[in-house]
Amino acid sequence: MPTHILVGLLVLFSIPSLARAADPPSADTAAKQLSDSPRHGEWADVVMGDQKIKTWVVYPETRDKAPVVIVIHEIFGESDWIRSVADALAAEGYIAVAPDLLSGKGPSGGGTDSFAPNKVQEAIRGLSKDEVVQRLNAVRDYAIALPSASGKSATIGFCWGGGASFNYAANQPKLNAAVVYYGTPPDKDAMGKIECPVAGFYGGDDSRVTSTVEPTAKMMQELKKTYTHHVFDGAGHGFLRQQSGRNGANEKAAKEAWSETIAFLKKTLQ
């Protein structure tokens, strides 16, 4: 191979912004992702008045200060999979914080793991939007005050957490970016308050949620807000977690969506 071509290829693959993100963890690989991770992860109690929000914090391996990404769990609550997503974000250079938004709501003041599995969804549905915003504000304040944090922040959420991520963008004007995975949008009045770019990722076979995408795009455009959306053919709801589903469509969607997510965060949090 001619020397000038070899040099060009070396330069191309040495540029971090052009490197493809590693594949995201699935429900099947989450435990291994966590056990094999070289990154430092720890539980922190984020104080909010007389309450404590149990939060998983993972730090990137970098010499520089890093942006914060708040990982908002699904309607299934805090889980190994959500913690593994946080770890995957830390691998990309972010301080990832994943709060258990059911902290203090369970028996004896516990969180997600204190509920019977069939009661978690009901408990999460009982959280008001205002309370979720308050809890996310406390977590964001804690995270951006960390000595290794750069001051930039974003949210990423899945399913119920995707809707919470979208709604938080409408209620936290200092947020720098919001990522929505198969979550529903807030109403038009709330959308009008959004100050940051929003990126949405949806399954083509998830009509309950994906039917909201085009009206949302139209409304955000009318409001002069930045909203990029991606719909993946054949993928169902929860495709990032359930990558083995739908004859390969979920896995394909997950890889493409994750790569787009990391590119979006790099652009908005630099």
Backbone as numpy.savetxt, mean C-alpha at the origin, in Angstrom:
# Nx Ny Nz CAx CAy CAz Cx Cy Cz
30.88 -9.25 -28.79 30.02 -8.05 -28.79 30.91 -6.80 -28.79
30.62 -5.83 -29.66 31.43 -4.61 -29.70 31.46 -3.92 -28.35
32.60 -3.30 -28.03 32.79 -2.68 -26.72 31.76 -1.60 -26.43
31.41 -0.80 -27.44 30.49 0.33 -27.19 29.10 -0.19 -26.84
28.70 -1.34 -27.40 27.39 -1.90 -27.07 27.40 -2.46 -25.67
28.51 -3.15 -25.32 28.63 -3.72 -23.97 28.59 -2.63 -22.92
29.30 -1.53 -23.16 29.30 -0.42 -22.22 27.90 0.17 -22.09
27.22 0.32 -23.23 25.86 0.86 -23.20 24.93 0.00 -22.38
25.05 -1.33 -22.51 24.20 -2.24 -21.74 24.51 -2.15 -20.25
25.80 -2.05 -19.92 26.18 -1.92 -18.51 25.61 -0.66 -17.91
25.64 0.43 -18.65 25.08 1.69 -18.16 23.58 1.57 -17.98
22.91 0.96 -18.98 21.46 0.82 -18.92 21.03 0.05 -17.68
21.67 -1.08 -17.42 21.24 -1.92 -16.30 21.76 -1.44 -14.96
22.60 -0.40 -14.98 23.09 0.15 -13.72 22.24 1.30 -13.22
21.25 1.74 -14.02 20.41 2.87 -13.63 19.26 2.35 -12.78
19.20 2.68 -11.48 18.18 2.13 -10.59 16.76 2.37 -11.07
16.48 3.55 -11.64 15.11 3.87 -12.02 14.58 2.97 -13.13
15.50 2.32 -13.88 15.08 1.45 -14.95 14.98 0.00 -14.52
15.44 -0.32 -13.32 15.40 -1.70 -12.84 13.97 -2.08 -12.48
13.56 -3.29 -12.89 12.22 -3.74 -12.59 12.12 -4.14 -11.13
11.01 -3.81 -10.50 10.82 -4.18 -9.10 10.77 -5.69 -8.96
11.23 -6.19 -7.83 11.12 -7.62 -7.54 9.65 -8.00 -7.47
9.37 -9.28 -7.73 7.99 -9.74 -7.67 7.42 -9.56 -6.26
6.15 -9.17 -6.15 5.55 -8.98 -4.83 5.22 -10.32 -4.18
5.20 -10.37 -2.85 4.84 -11.61 -2.18 3.35 -11.90 -2.32
3.00 -13.18 -2.27 1.61 -13.59 -2.29 1.27 -14.21 -0.94
0.03 -14.61 -0.76 -0.36 -15.27 0.48 0.45 -16.56 0.66
0.81 -17.20 -0.45 1.55 -18.46 -0.38 3.03 -18.26 -0.03
3.58 -17.08 -0.32 5.02 -16.86 -0.10 5.31 -15.90 1.04
4.27 -15.38 1.69 4.46 -14.33 2.71 5.35 -14.79 3.87
5.08 -15.99 4.39 5.84 -16.47 5.56 7.33 -16.59 5.21
7.63 -17.10 4.03 9.03 -17.25 3.62 9.68 -15.88 3.40
8.93 -14.96 2.82 9.43 -13.60 2.62 9.87 -12.99 3.96
9.06 -13.17 4.97 9.37 -12.60 6.28 10.54 -13.32 6.95
10.56 -14.63 6.87 11.62 -15.39 7.55 12.98 -15.21 6.89
12.97 -15.00 5.56 14.24 -14.86 4.82 14.71 -13.42 4.69
13.91 -12.45 5.11 14.26 -11.05 4.89 15.51 -10.64 5.66
16.44 -9.94 5.00 17.61 -9.42 5.70 17.34 -8.07 6.37
16.13 -7.52 6.15 15.83 -6.18 6.65 15.34 -6.23 8.10
15.51 -5.10 8.79 15.08 -5.02 10.18 13.60 -4.66 10.26
12.83 -5.54 10.86 11.42 -5.27 11.10 11.11 -5.38 12.58
10.22 -4.55 13.06 9.90 -4.56 14.49 8.50 -4.04 14.72
7.92 -4.43 15.86 6.63 -3.90 16.26 6.82 -2.62 17.05
5.98 -1.65 16.78 6.00 -0.39 17.53 4.58 -0.08 17.99
4.47 0.52 19.15 3.18 1.00 19.64 3.09 2.49 19.36
2.25 2.86 18.42 2.05 4.27 18.08 0.99 4.83 19.03
1.37 5.84 19.79 0.48 6.41 20.81 -0.47 7.43 20.16
-1.75 7.25 20.43 -2.76 8.20 19.98 -3.68 8.47 21.17
-3.40 9.55 21.91 -4.16 9.83 23.13 -3.90 8.74 24.15
-4.97 8.09 24.61 -4.80 7.00 25.57 -4.82 5.64 24.89
-4.68 5.63 23.56 -4.68 4.38 22.80 -3.30 4.11 22.21
-3.05 2.85 21.89 -1.82 2.46 21.23 -2.17 1.66 19.99
-1.59 2.04 18.86 -1.83 1.36 17.60 -0.62 0.48 17.29
-0.83 -0.82 17.36 0.25 -1.76 17.09 0.62 -1.70 15.62
1.90 -1.44 15.34 2.32 -1.16 13.96 3.61 -1.90 13.63
3.60 -2.59 12.50 4.80 -3.28 12.01 5.61 -2.29 11.18
6.89 -2.12 11.53 7.77 -1.16 10.87 8.96 -1.91 10.27
9.21 -1.69 8.98 10.36 -2.32 8.32 11.22 -1.23 7.70
12.52 -1.34 7.93 13.46 -0.33 7.46 14.24 -0.82 6.24
14.47 0.06 5.26 15.29 -0.30 4.11 16.76 -0.32 4.49
17.54 -1.02 3.70 18.99 -1.02 3.89 19.58 0.06 2.99
19.76 1.23 3.53 20.24 2.38 2.76 20.99 3.34 3.67
21.87 4.12 3.09 22.59 5.13 3.87 21.83 6.45 3.93
20.82 6.59 3.07 20.09 7.85 2.97 18.78 7.80 3.77
18.24 8.98 4.06 16.92 9.03 4.65 15.89 8.58 3.61
14.84 7.92 4.08 13.91 7.26 3.17 12.49 7.78 3.34
11.71 7.78 2.25 10.29 8.12 2.36 9.53 7.03 3.14
8.38 7.39 3.63 7.52 6.48 4.40 6.35 6.04 3.53
6.05 4.75 3.57 4.83 4.23 2.93 4.00 3.52 3.99
2.78 3.98 4.18 1.85 3.37 5.13 1.07 2.29 4.41
1.14 1.07 4.91 0.50 -0.08 4.29 -0.81 -0.36 5.03
-1.94 -0.21 4.32 -3.25 -0.35 4.95 -3.84 -1.72 4.60
-4.13 -2.48 5.64 -4.53 -3.87 5.44 -5.92 -4.01 4.82
-6.20 -5.21 4.42 -7.51 -5.56 3.85 -8.55 -5.65 4.97
-9.73 -6.08 4.57 -10.80 -6.28 5.53 -10.52 -7.48 6.43
-9.47 -8.24 6.10 -9.06 -9.37 6.93 -8.15 -8.94 8.08
-7.81 -7.66 8.16 -6.99 -7.16 9.25 -5.50 -7.40 9.05
-4.75 -7.16 10.11 -3.29 -7.35 10.08 -2.98 -8.82 9.83
-1.99 -9.06 8.95 -1.68 -10.45 8.58 -0.22 -10.56 8.19
0.27 -11.80 8.09 1.62 -12.01 7.60 1.77 -11.46 6.19
0.71 -11.57 5.39 0.83 -11.08 4.02 1.04 -9.57 3.99
0.28 -8.84 4.79 0.45 -7.39 4.84 1.86 -7.04 5.33
2.34 -7.78 6.31 3.71 -7.53 6.80 4.73 -7.84 5.70
4.45 -8.85 4.88 5.39 -9.19 3.80 5.36 -8.12 2.70
4.20 -7.50 2.48 4.13 -6.38 1.53 4.98 -5.21 2.05
4.90 -4.96 3.35 5.73 -3.92 3.96 7.20 -4.22 3.74
7.58 -5.49 3.93 8.98 -5.87 3.73 9.39 -5.67 2.27
8.49 -6.00 1.34 8.80 -5.83 -0.08 8.99 -4.35 -0.43
8.22 -3.48 0.21 8.39 -2.04 0.00 9.72 -1.56 0.59
10.08 -2.09 1.75 11.37 -1.73 2.34 12.52 -2.17 1.44
12.35 -3.30 0.76 13.37 -3.76 -0.18 13.57 -2.78 -1.33
12.54 -1.97 -1.61 12.62 -0.98 -2.68 13.09 0.38 -2.18
13.41 0.48 -0.87 13.99 1.72 -0.35 13.08 2.57 0.51
11.97 2.02 0.98 11.00 2.79 1.78 10.94 2.29 3.22
10.67 3.22 4.13 10.30 2.82 5.49 8.83 2.45 5.41
8.52 1.19 5.60 7.15 0.72 5.45 6.54 0.48 6.82
5.38 1.06 7.04 4.69 0.92 8.33 3.29 0.36 8.09
2.97 -0.72 8.78 1.70 -1.41 8.56 0.94 -1.48 9.88
0.04 -0.53 10.13 -0.68 -0.50 11.40 -1.82 -1.52 11.43
-2.05 -2.07 12.61 -3.24 -2.89 12.84 -4.34 -1.93 13.28
-5.23 -1.61 12.36 -6.25 -0.61 12.64 -7.34 -1.11 13.58
-7.25 -2.37 13.97 -8.16 -2.91 14.98 -7.53 -2.88 16.37
-6.36 -2.29 16.49 -5.68 -2.22 17.79 -6.61 -1.62 18.85
-6.73 -2.33 19.96 -7.57 -1.85 21.06 -9.04 -2.13 20.90
-9.44 -2.70 19.77 -10.86 -2.94 19.50 -11.30 -4.36 19.87
-10.35 -5.22 20.12 -10.68 -6.61 20.36 -10.86 -6.95 21.82
-11.13 -8.21 22.12 -11.25 -8.67 23.51 -10.00 -8.31 24.31
-10.22 -7.80 25.51 -9.12 -7.40 26.41 -8.22 -6.35 25.78
-8.78 -5.53 24.89 -8.00 -4.46 24.28 -7.05 -4.91 23.20
-7.25 -6.10 22.65 -6.37 -6.62 21.62 -6.69 -6.07 20.24
-5.96 -6.61 19.25 -6.17 -6.20 17.87 -6.69 -7.33 17.03
-6.26 -7.39 15.77 -6.78 -8.39 14.84 -6.69 -9.80 15.40
-5.52 -10.15 15.97 -5.33 -11.54 16.39 -6.12 -11.91 17.64
-6.81 -10.96 18.25 -7.62 -11.27 19.43 -9.06 -11.63 19.05
-9.43 -11.41 17.80 -10.78 -11.72 17.33 -10.85 -13.16 16.82
-12.02 -13.76 16.93 -12.27 -14.99 16.19 -12.22 -14.64 14.71
-11.65 -15.51 13.86 -11.50 -15.18 12.44 -12.77 -14.70 11.76
-13.91 -15.25 12.17 -15.17 -14.86 11.52 -15.72 -13.54 12.04
-15.01 -12.89 12.97 -15.47 -11.62 13.54 -14.63 -10.43 13.07
-13.51 -10.71 12.39 -12.60 -9.63 12.01 -13.26 -8.67 11.01
-13.88 -9.21 9.98 -14.48 -8.35 8.96 -15.57 -7.46 9.56
-16.37 -8.03 10.43 -17.42 -7.25 11.08 -16.83 -6.10 11.89
-15.72 -6.38 12.60 -15.08 -5.35 13.41 -14.52 -4.23 12.54
-13.92 -4.60 11.42 -13.36 -3.57 10.53 -14.47 -2.72 9.92
-15.58 -3.36 9.57 -16.70 -2.58 9.04 -17.25 -1.61 10.08
-16.98 -1.90 11.34 -17.45 -1.02 12.42 -16.59 0.21 12.63
-15.43 0.26 11.98 -14.57 1.44 12.09 -15.14 2.57 11.22
-15.30 3.73 11.79 -15.78 4.87 10.99 -14.64 5.42 10.15
-14.97 6.10 9.06 -13.94 6.70 8.21 -13.14 7.73 8.98
-13.79 8.49 9.83 -13.09 9.50 10.62 -12.08 8.86 11.57
-12.47 7.75 12.18 -11.56 7.08 13.11 -10.36 6.51 12.36
-10.60 5.95 11.19 -9.49 5.42 10.39 -8.52 6.55 10.02
-9.04 7.70 9.62 -8.19 8.84 9.29 -7.38 9.27 10.51
-8.00 9.33 11.67 -7.30 9.71 12.89 -6.16 8.75 13.19
-6.42 7.47 13.03 -5.39 6.46 13.31 -4.26 6.54 12.29
-4.61 6.75 11.03 -3.57 6.88 10.02 -2.76 8.16 10.23
-3.38 9.22 10.67 -2.64 10.45 10.99 -1.62 10.20 12.09
-2.02 9.47 13.13 -1.11 9.17 14.23 0.08 8.34 13.74
-0.21 7.37 12.88 0.85 6.51 12.34 1.77 7.32 11.43
1.20 8.17 10.61 2.02 8.99 9.72 2.89 9.94 10.53
2.33 10.59 11.54 3.12 11.50 12.38 4.29 10.77 13.02
4.02 9.57 13.51 5.08 8.77 14.13 6.17 8.45 13.11
5.76 7.99 11.92 6.72 7.50 10.94 7.58 8.61 10.35
6.98 9.75 10.01 7.79 10.80 9.37 8.72 11.48 10.38
8.46 11.24 11.68 9.34 11.80 12.71 10.52 10.88 13.02
10.55 9.69 12.44 11.67 8.78 12.66 12.96 9.43 12.15
14.08 9.25 12.83 15.33 9.89 12.41 15.74 9.55 10.98
15.38 8.36 10.52 15.81 7.95 9.18 14.78 8.27 8.10
13.70 8.98 8.46 12.66 9.32 7.48 12.98 10.64 6.78
12.61 10.71 5.50 12.91 11.90 4.69 11.86 12.99 4.81
10.67 12.64 5.31 9.59 13.60 5.39 8.51 13.39 4.35
8.82 12.65 3.28 7.83 12.32 2.27 7.01 11.11 2.73
5.74 11.05 2.31 4.90 9.93 2.74 3.86 9.57 1.70
3.47 8.30 1.70 2.44 7.80 0.81 1.66 6.72 1.54
0.49 6.38 0.99 -0.26 5.24 1.48 -0.44 4.24 0.35
-0.58 2.97 0.73 -0.96 1.92 -0.20 -1.93 1.01 0.54
-3.05 0.69 -0.10 -4.05 -0.12 0.58 -4.69 -1.12 -0.37
-5.26 -2.16 0.22 -5.80 -3.29 -0.54 -7.23 -3.58 -0.11
-8.13 -3.72 -1.10 -9.52 -4.05 -0.81 -10.11 -2.96 0.09
-10.58 -3.28 1.26 -11.06 -2.25 2.20 -9.97 -1.20 2.41
-8.73 -1.64 2.52 -7.62 -0.71 2.70 -7.36 0.15 1.48
-7.73 -0.34 0.28 -7.61 0.48 -0.91 -8.56 1.66 -0.85
-9.79 1.40 -0.41 -10.74 2.50 -0.22 -10.27 3.46 0.85
-9.67 2.90 1.92 -9.15 3.74 3.01 -7.99 4.61 2.53
-7.15 4.06 1.64 -6.04 4.83 1.08 -6.55 5.99 0.25
-7.56 5.74 -0.57 -8.16 6.79 -1.41 -8.79 7.87 -0.51
-9.52 7.43 0.50 -10.17 8.38 1.40 -9.16 9.18 2.21
-8.04 8.54 2.58 -7.03 9.26 3.36 -6.40 10.37 2.52
-6.23 10.12 1.22 -5.69 11.16 0.34 -6.59 12.39 0.35
-7.88 12.18 0.57 -8.83 13.30 0.60 -8.83 14.02 1.95
-8.18 13.42 2.94 -8.22 13.98 4.29 -6.86 14.36 4.87
-5.79 14.11 4.11 -4.45 14.47 4.59 -3.75 15.24 3.47
-3.84 16.57 3.50 -3.29 17.37 2.41 -1.77 17.30 2.27
-1.07 16.82 3.29 0.39 16.74 3.22 0.88 15.40 2.68
-0.04 14.49 2.38 0.34 13.22 1.79 0.89 13.45 0.39
1.95 12.72 0.02 2.59 12.93 -1.28 2.08 12.01 -2.38
1.47 10.90 -2.01 0.96 9.96 -3.01 0.05 8.95 -2.33
-0.87 8.39 -3.12 -1.74 7.33 -2.61 -1.88 6.25 -3.67
-1.78 5.00 -3.23 -1.94 3.85 -4.12 -3.18 3.07 -3.67
-4.02 2.74 -4.63 -5.29 2.06 -4.35 -5.32 0.74 -5.11
-5.35 -0.37 -4.38 -5.54 -1.67 -5.01 -6.99 -2.11 -4.80
-7.71 -2.22 -5.89 -9.11 -2.69 -5.91 -9.93 -2.20 -4.72
-9.88 -0.87 -4.54 -10.67 -0.21 -3.51 -11.59 0.82 -4.14
-12.68 1.11 -3.48 -13.66 2.06 -4.01 -13.29 3.50 -3.65
-13.75 4.47 -4.45 -13.37 5.87 -4.25 -14.26 6.56 -3.22
-13.80 7.71 -2.70 -14.67 8.54 -1.87 -15.64 9.31 -2.76
-16.53 10.08 -2.15 -17.49 10.83 -2.95 -16.83 12.06 -3.59
-17.58 12.74 -4.44 -17.02 13.85 -5.22 -16.51 14.97 -4.33
-17.24 15.30 -3.26 -16.79 16.38 -2.38 -15.43 16.05 -1.77
-15.25 14.77 -1.38 -13.97 14.35 -0.81 -12.88 14.38 -1.87
-13.19 13.91 -3.06 -12.20 13.93 -4.14 -11.68 15.33 -4.40
-12.54 16.31 -4.26 -12.14 17.68 -4.50 -11.07 18.18 -3.55
-10.87 17.46 -2.43 -9.87 17.87 -1.44 -8.52 17.19 -1.64
-8.45 16.26 -2.58 -7.20 15.51 -2.79 -6.12 16.42 -3.38
-4.95 16.40 -2.77 -3.84 17.23 -3.22 -2.73 16.43 -3.90
-2.72 15.11 -3.72 -1.60 14.30 -4.21 -2.03 13.42 -5.38
-1.08 12.91 -6.15 -1.41 11.95 -7.22 -1.93 10.64 -6.62
-2.87 10.02 -7.32 -3.43 8.74 -6.91 -3.25 7.75 -8.06
-2.82 6.54 -7.73 -2.71 5.47 -8.73 -3.59 4.31 -8.29
-4.39 3.78 -9.22 -5.29 2.69 -8.90 -5.02 1.46 -9.74
-5.17 0.28 -9.13 -4.90 -1.00 -9.79 -6.09 -1.93 -9.55
-6.65 -2.48 -10.64 -7.93 -3.17 -10.56 -7.95 -4.43 -11.42
-8.75 -5.40 -10.98 -8.94 -6.61 -11.76 -10.05 -6.44 -12.77
-9.82 -6.91 -13.99 -10.82 -6.78 -15.03 -12.09 -7.55 -14.74
-11.98 -8.62 -13.94 -13.14 -9.44 -13.60 -13.64 -9.16 -12.19
-13.51 -7.92 -11.77 -13.94 -7.50 -10.42 -14.93 -6.35 -10.59
-16.07 -6.65 -11.22 -16.99 -5.60 -11.64 -17.48 -4.72 -10.48
-17.66 -5.30 -9.31 -18.17 -4.52 -8.17 -17.32 -3.28 -7.95
-16.00 -3.45 -8.05 -15.08 -2.34 -7.83 -14.69 -1.65 -9.13
-14.37 -2.45 -10.13 -13.82 -1.89 -11.36 -14.83 -1.06 -12.14
-16.12 -1.30 -11.91 -17.14 -0.47 -12.56 -17.10 0.98 -12.08
-16.38 1.24 -10.98 -16.26 2.61 -10.48 -15.10 3.38 -11.12
-14.24 2.66 -11.86 -12.99 3.28 -12.32 -13.24 4.40 -13.33
-14.00 4.14 -14.37 -14.22 5.17 -15.40 -14.94 6.40 -14.84
-16.01 6.23 -14.05 -16.62 7.42 -13.45 -15.65 8.19 -12.55
-14.81 7.45 -11.83 -13.82 8.10 -10.97 -12.82 8.89 -11.80
-12.35 8.27 -12.89 -11.38 8.96 -13.76 -11.98 10.24 -14.33
-13.24 10.17 -14.74 -13.91 11.35 -15.30 -14.04 12.44 -14.25
-14.43 12.05 -13.04 -14.63 13.02 -11.98 -13.30 13.66 -11.56
-12.26 12.83 -11.43 -10.95 13.36 -11.05 -10.42 14.31 -12.12
-10.69 14.00 -13.37 -10.27 14.90 -14.45 -11.00 16.24 -14.37
-12.30 16.17 -14.12 -13.09 17.39 -13.99 -12.59 18.25 -12.82
-12.13 17.58 -11.77 -11.64 18.28 -10.59 -10.18 18.69 -10.72
-9.58 18.31 -11.88 -8.16 18.61 -12.14 -7.24 17.95 -11.13
-7.55 16.69 -10.83 -6.74 15.87 -9.93 -6.00 14.81 -10.75
-4.88 14.35 -10.23 -4.08 13.35 -10.93 -4.48 11.95 -10.49
-4.99 11.18 -11.44 -5.45 9.81 -11.16 -5.07 8.92 -12.34
-4.13 8.02 -12.12 -3.78 7.04 -13.14 -4.36 5.70 -12.73
-4.93 4.99 -13.68 -5.57 3.72 -13.32 -5.18 2.63 -14.30
-5.11 1.41 -13.79 -4.70 0.25 -14.57 -5.69 -0.88 -14.29
-6.30 -1.41 -15.34 -7.23 -2.54 -15.21 -6.60 -3.73 -15.93
-6.48 -4.85 -15.22 -5.78 -6.01 -15.75 -6.79 -7.09 -16.17
-6.79 -7.38 -17.47 -7.74 -8.33 -18.04 -7.65 -9.70 -17.35
-8.81 -10.24 -17.01 -8.87 -11.60 -16.48 -8.56 -11.73 -15.00
-8.02 -10.67 -14.39 -7.67 -10.74 -12.97 -8.91 -10.49 -12.12
-8.94 -11.12 -10.96 -10.06 -10.95 -10.06 -9.73 -10.02 -8.90
-10.65 -9.90 -7.97 -10.44 -9.10 -6.78 -9.34 -9.75 -5.93
-8.49 -8.92 -5.33 -7.45 -9.45 -4.45 -6.32 -10.14 -5.19
-6.05 -9.74 -6.43 -5.08 -10.47 -7.25 -3.66 -10.40 -6.71
-3.30 -9.34 -5.97 -1.93 -9.27 -5.48 -1.69 -10.32 -4.41
-2.68 -10.58 -3.61 -2.55 -11.59 -2.56 -2.75 -13.00 -3.12
-3.79 -13.18 -3.92 -4.12 -14.50 -4.45 -3.56 -14.66 -5.86
-2.25 -14.72 -5.95 -1.61 -14.74 -7.26 -1.79 -16.06 -8.01
-2.15 -17.12 -7.30 -2.30 -18.41 -7.95 -3.67 -18.57 -8.62
-4.54 -17.58 -8.50 -5.89 -17.70 -9.01 -6.06 -17.31 -10.47
-7.17 -17.74 -11.04 -7.65 -17.33 -12.36 -6.68 -17.66 -13.48
-6.16 -18.90 -13.43 -5.37 -19.45 -14.55 -4.22 -18.56 -14.99
-3.53 -18.00 -14.04 -2.36 -17.19 -14.34 -2.63 -15.71 -14.50
-3.90 -15.30 -14.64 -4.21 -13.89 -14.84 -3.87 -13.07 -13.61
-4.11 -13.62 -12.43 -3.79 -12.89 -11.20 -2.29 -12.69 -11.04
-1.52 -13.71 -11.33 -0.06 -13.59 -11.20 0.48 -12.56 -12.17
0.01 -12.60 -13.40 0.46 -11.63 -14.40 0.09 -10.21 -13.97
-1.13 -10.03 -13.49 -1.57 -8.71 -13.03 -0.74 -8.24 -11.85
-0.46 -9.16 -10.93 0.30 -8.79 -9.73 1.69 -8.28 -10.09
2.38 -8.98 -10.98 3.73 -8.56 -11.36 3.73 -7.21 -12.07
2.77 -7.04 -12.99 2.71 -5.78 -13.72 2.30 -4.63 -12.80
1.32 -4.89 -11.94 0.85 -3.84 -11.03 1.93 -3.43 -10.04
2.66 -4.41 -9.53 3.70 -4.09 -8.55 4.81 -3.25 -9.18
5.21 -3.62 -10.39 6.23 -2.85 -11.09 5.77 -1.41 -11.31
4.50 -1.24 -11.71 3.94 0.10 -11.91 3.85 0.86 -10.58
3.53 0.14 -9.51 3.43 0.77 -8.19 4.76 1.35 -7.75
5.81 0.56 -7.88 7.14 1.02 -7.46 7.58 2.20 -8.32
7.30 2.15 -9.61 7.66 3.28 -10.49 6.91 4.54 -10.07
5.62 4.39 -9.70 4.81 5.52 -9.26 5.37 6.11 -7.97
5.73 5.25 -7.02 6.26 5.74 -5.74 7.60 6.41 -5.92
8.44 5.86 -6.79 9.75 6.47 -7.03 9.57 7.88 -7.62
8.58 8.02 -8.48 8.35 9.31 -9.11 7.78 10.34 -8.15
6.86 9.91 -7.29 6.15 10.86 -6.42 6.85 11.13 -5.10
7.75 10.24 -4.70 8.40 10.39 -3.39 9.87 10.76 -3.48
10.36 11.04 -4.67 11.78 11.36 -4.82 12.14 12.70 -4.17
